[in-house]
Amino acid sequence: MSTFLIASGVLSLIAMAFVVTPLLRVRDARNVDRRAANVALYRERLAELDAARAGG
């Protein structure tokens, strides 16, 4: 019985490590650059839609 408890405890810790590790990673600067690019594309598309609406 104790072998089962030890094994299940170890497997639970391993599973939790897989879940928690990505959550603890620090976001890098690439995410900021990606966000800035997305905002620029959004504004460009919005300007195109406004021009199309104004043009008829």
N, C-alpha and C positions, 0 to 999 in steps of 0.2 A: 504494500500500500504506500509506504513512504517513497519507494522508487518511482511510483506513478506521480506522486505529488511533486517530487523534485523535477522529474522530466517535464511535467506540464508547466511548472513554474519557469523552468529554463526556456521552454518554447514560448511561453507568454511574454517573457522579457525580450526575446528575439523579435517577436511580432511587434511589440510596442516600440522597439528600436527602429524598425522599418517605418512605422507610422509617424513617430515623433521627429526623426531626423530631417525630413524635408520641411517640416514646420519650423525648425530652429535655424535653418540656413538663412544667412544674411542675403538680402536682395542686392544684386550687383548693379552697376551703372548701366548695364545694357537694358534693363527694364525701364530706366528713366529715358534713355534714348528712344526706345520703342514707343513709349507713351507720347513723347514729343512728336514723333513721326505720325502716330495715329491722330493726334490733335491737328497737326498740319494738314493731313489728308482730309479730315472731317471738315475743316474750315474751307479748304479748296472745293470740296464737293458741295458744301452749303452755298458758296459763292456761285458755282455753276447753276445750282437749282434756282437761286434768286434771279440770276440773269435770264434763265429760261422762263421763269414766271413773269418777269418784267417784259420779255420779248413777245409773250403771247403764248 
